[in-house]
């Protein structure tokens, strides 16, 4: 604990919105940690238990006005653990640190123990359930993708006309079903009556699935990346999060989007759930750290077009213990190209043989 107190005085803030400097004058000789939080080093937004929410212990004698204020967070050693503006702790390297919360000069402390990660080196995520092998965005595809060894599946989520989250990539239903019309103008009952396997010979009819169906299918088998399309109110996002919680998939579900503001809204509602930022170019690392347990997911063709910059970005992210995913590898060769750039999480259209990827 003496070592932790010493390093608590040396905290340096890299993100003003996330980590405040821990002033020497306000650190007591023996800060009391109300609890010990264990997190995993090398934050992995693509799998379970990469980080846990941190809630400060009540600060003694805090006024009602103070309680209503948002704490300012700090960490004694950023090389071991980070803390974002919601008090979410993300492990970087094995070790110990103190996390502090300050309101009006009053402090609460939590001890953080960061343990090494045991995640596999490569993770393969089935794009729409390996869409080049199975009927995309169906329960058939989700089940088959896990059977083929996927670590997680990615599916596209849209809201029906009556506000039910269901699985469909396109704005219209013609390409993948036997129906016609705009997805958002069709009700849940109309959508489940469609055959989402109609384009596949020898595949029995299957309906457009609910998001809840996918979560249930993935339970105990792997992760789910929920790609949000269309407009979502805060109420809508809360309902999605409730569904994830009720399915017991808090550590295995990840919301991904091209819209950073949507991801910010989700993080305001839930300090723990995994997030993924879809982008054609690697974003500034501070935007990733700001939301915690979030990873950029870079478009493969853009990454290949500027391979030198991509490799430099991946190397820098690795030094900061950030990870990045890539979308989408159409085949084994493209997965090998993604691995050669340094990506270790690959979203793919077909099952991938990890043995052919670079060590």
ZIHU-V259023 format. One record per residue. N is the residue number from 0. RES is the residue in three letters. NEAR is the number of other ideal C-beta (glycine too) atoms within 8 Angstrom. Layout:
# ZIHU-V259023
<<N & RES & NEAR> <N & RES & NEAR>>
This chain:
# ZIHU-V259023
<<0 & UNK & 5> <1 & UNK & 5> <2 & UNK & 7> <3 & UNK & 12> <4 & UNK & 13> <5 & UNK & 8> <6 & UNK & 12> <7 & UNK & 13> <8 & UNK & 10> <9 & UNK & 8> <10 & UNK & 14> <11 & UNK & 6> <12 & UNK & 10> <13 & UNK & 7> <14 & UNK & 9> <15 & UNK & 6> <16 & UNK & 5> <17 & UNK & 12> <18 & UNK & 14> <19 & UNK & 9> <20 & UNK & 8> <21 & UNK & 13> <22 & UNK & 6> <23 & UNK & 6> <24 & UNK & 4> <25 & UNK & 8> <26 & UNK & 11> <27 & UNK & 5> <28 & UNK & 3> <29 & UNK & 6> <30 & UNK & 11> <31 & UNK & 5> <32 & UNK & 9> <33 & UNK & 8> <34 & UNK & 7> <35 & UNK & 8> <36 & UNK & 12> <37 & UNK & 8> <38 & UNK & 15> <39 & UNK & 13> <40 & UNK & 13> <41 & UNK & 12> <42 & UNK & 15> <43 & UNK & 10> <44 & UNK & 12> <45 & UNK & 16> <46 & UNK & 11> <47 & UNK & 6> <48 & UNK & 7> <49 & UNK & 13> <50 & UNK & 14> <51 & UNK & 10> <52 & UNK & 10> <53 & UNK & 12> <54 & UNK & 5> <55 & UNK & 11> <56 & UNK & 8> <57 & UNK & 6> <58 & UNK & 12> <59 & UNK & 5> <60 & UNK & 5> <61 & UNK & 10> <62 & UNK & 7> <63 & UNK & 5> <64 & UNK & 6> <65 & UNK & 11> <66 & UNK & 8> <67 & UNK & 5> <68 & UNK & 8> <69 & UNK & 4> <70 & UNK & 10> <71 & UNK & 8> <72 & UNK & 15> <73 & UNK & 14> <74 & UNK & 18> <75 & UNK & 14> <76 & UNK & 11> <77 & UNK & 11> <78 & UNK & 6> <79 & UNK & 14> <80 & UNK & 15> <81 & UNK & 12> <82 & UNK & 15> <83 & UNK & 13> <84 & UNK & 8> <85 & UNK & 9> <86 & UNK & 15> <87 & UNK & 14> <88 & UNK & 18> <89 & UNK & 15> <90 & UNK & 17> <91 & UNK & 14> <92 & UNK & 10> <93 & UNK & 7> <94 & UNK & 8> <95 & UNK & 9> <96 & UNK & 14> <97 & UNK & 15> <98 & UNK & 18> <99 & UNK & 15> <100 & UNK & 14> <101 & UNK & 13> <102 & UNK & 12> <103 & UNK & 8> <104 & UNK & 6> <105 & UNK & 11> <106 & UNK & 12> <107 & UNK & 12> <108 & UNK & 12> <109 & UNK & 17> <110 & UNK & 13> <111 & UNK & 18> <112 & UNK & 9> <113 & UNK & 16> <114 & UNK & 10> <115 & UNK & 7> <116 & UNK & 8> <117 & UNK & 3> <118 & UNK & 8> <119 & UNK & 5> <120 & UNK & 5> <121 & UNK & 10> <122 & UNK & 12> <123 & UNK & 13> <124 & UNK & 17> <125 & UNK & 18> <126 & UNK & 12> <127 & UNK & 14> <128 & UNK & 18> <129 & UNK & 17> <130 & UNK & 11> <131 & UNK & 6> <132 & UNK & 9> <133 & UNK & 12> <134 & UNK & 14> <135 & UNK & 10> <136 & UNK & 16> <137 & UNK & 15> <138 & UNK & 10> <139 & UNK & 12> <140 & UNK & 17> <141 & UNK & 16> <142 & UNK & 9> <143 & UNK & 12> <144 & UNK & 14> <145 & UNK & 13> <146 & UNK & 6> <147 & UNK & 10> <148 & UNK & 7> <149 & UNK & 13> <150 & UNK & 11> <151 & UNK & 16> <152 & UNK & 18> <153 & UNK & 15> <154 & UNK & 15> <155 & UNK & 11> <156 & UNK & 13> <157 & UNK & 12> <158 & UNK & 11> <159 & UNK & 15> <160 & UNK & 7> <161 & UNK & 6> <162 & UNK & 6> <163 & UNK & 8> <164 & UNK & 13> <165 & UNK & 14> <166 & UNK & 14> <167 & UNK & 12> <168 & UNK & 8> <169 & UNK & 9> <170 & UNK & 6> <171 & UNK & 9> <172 & UNK & 16> <173 & UNK & 8> <174 & UNK & 6> <175 & UNK & 13> <176 & UNK & 11> <177 & UNK & 5> <178 & UNK & 11> <179 & UNK & 5> <180 & UNK & 8> <181 & UNK & 8> <182 & UNK & 13> <183 & UNK & 10> <184 & UNK & 6> <185 & UNK & 12> <186 & UNK & 8> <187 & UNK & 10> <188 & UNK & 6> <189 & UNK & 10> <190 & UNK & 16> <191 & UNK & 9> <192 & UNK & 7> <193 & UNK & 12> <194 & UNK & 9> <195 & UNK & 13> <196 & UNK & 12> <197 & UNK & 9> <198 & UNK & 5> <199 & UNK & 8> <200 & UNK & 3> <201 & UNK & 3> <202 & UNK & 8> <203 & UNK & 4> <204 & UNK & 6> <205 & UNK & 11> <206 & UNK & 10> <207 & UNK & 13> <208 & UNK & 13> <209 & UNK & 11> <210 & UNK & 14> <211 & UNK & 9> <212 & UNK & 10> <213 & UNK & 15> <214 & UNK & 14> <215 & UNK & 8> <216 & UNK & 10> <217 & UNK & 16> <218 & UNK & 9> <219 & UNK & 3> <220 & UNK & 6> <221 & UNK & 10> <222 & UNK & 14> <223 & UNK & 15> <224 & UNK & 16> <225 & UNK & 12> <226 & UNK & 11> <227 & UNK & 12> <228 & UNK & 8> <229 & UNK & 7> <230 & UNK & 3> <231 & UNK & 10> <232 & UNK & 6> <233 & UNK & 7> <234 & UNK & 6> <235 & UNK & 11> <236 & UNK & 13> <237 & UNK & 9> <238 & UNK & 9> <239 & UNK & 15> <240 & UNK & 12> <241 & UNK & 8> <242 & UNK & 12> <243 & UNK & 12> <244 & UNK & 9> <245 & UNK & 6> <246 & UNK & 11> <247 & UNK & 6> <248 & UNK & 12> <249 & UNK & 9> <250 & UNK & 7> <251 & UNK & 11> <252 & UNK & 15> <253 & UNK & 14> <254 & UNK & 15> <255 & UNK & 13> <256 & UNK & 12> <257 & UNK & 5> <258 & UNK & 7> <259 & UNK & 8> <260 & UNK & 6> <261 & UNK & 12> <262 & UNK & 14> <263 & UNK & 9> <264 & UNK & 11> <265 & UNK & 13> <266 & UNK & 13> <267 & UNK & 6> <268 & UNK & 9> <269 & UNK & 7> <270 & UNK & 8> <271 & UNK & 10> <272 & UNK & 12> <273 & UNK & 12> <274 & UNK & 15> <275 & UNK & 16> <276 & UNK & 16> <277 & UNK & 10> <278 & UNK & 11> <279 & UNK & 5> <280 & UNK & 6> <281 & UNK & 10> <282 & UNK & 9> <283 & UNK & 5> <284 & UNK & 10> <285 & UNK & 8> <286 & UNK & 10> <287 & UNK & 13> <288 & UNK & 15> <289 & UNK & 11> <290 & UNK & 12> <291 & UNK & 16> <292 & UNK & 13> <293 & UNK & 13> <294 & UNK & 15> <295 & UNK & 12> <296 & UNK & 13> <297 & UNK & 16> <298 & UNK & 11> <299 & UNK & 13> <300 & UNK & 6> <301 & UNK & 10> <302 & UNK & 14> <303 & UNK & 10> <304 & UNK & 6> <305 & UNK & 8> <306 & UNK & 9> <307 & UNK & 6> <308 & UNK & 8> <309 & UNK & 14> <310 & UNK & 10> <311 & UNK & 8> <312 & UNK & 10> <313 & UNK & 12> <314 & UNK & 9> <315 & UNK & 9> <316 & UNK & 12> <317 & UNK & 9> <318 & UNK & 6> <319 & UNK & 9> <320 & UNK & 11> <321 & UNK & 11> <322 & UNK & 13> <323 & UNK & 14> <324 & UNK & 15> <325 & UNK & 16> <326 & UNK & 12> <327 & UNK & 10> <328 & UNK & 17> <329 & UNK & 8> <330 & UNK & 8> <331 & UNK & 10> <332 & UNK & 6> <333 & UNK & 11> <334 & UNK & 15> <335 & UNK & 11> <336 & UNK & 11> <337 & UNK & 13> <338 & UNK & 13> <339 & UNK & 7> <340 & UNK & 13> <341 & UNK & 10> <342 & UNK & 13> <343 & UNK & 9> <344 & UNK & 13> <345 & UNK & 16> <346 & UNK & 14> <347 & UNK & 16> <348 & UNK & 12> <349 & UNK & 11> <350 & UNK & 12> <351 & UNK & 11> <352 & UNK & 7> <353 & UNK & 7> <354 & UNK & 4> <355 & UNK & 7> <356 & UNK & 11> <357 & UNK & 5> <358 & UNK & 3>>
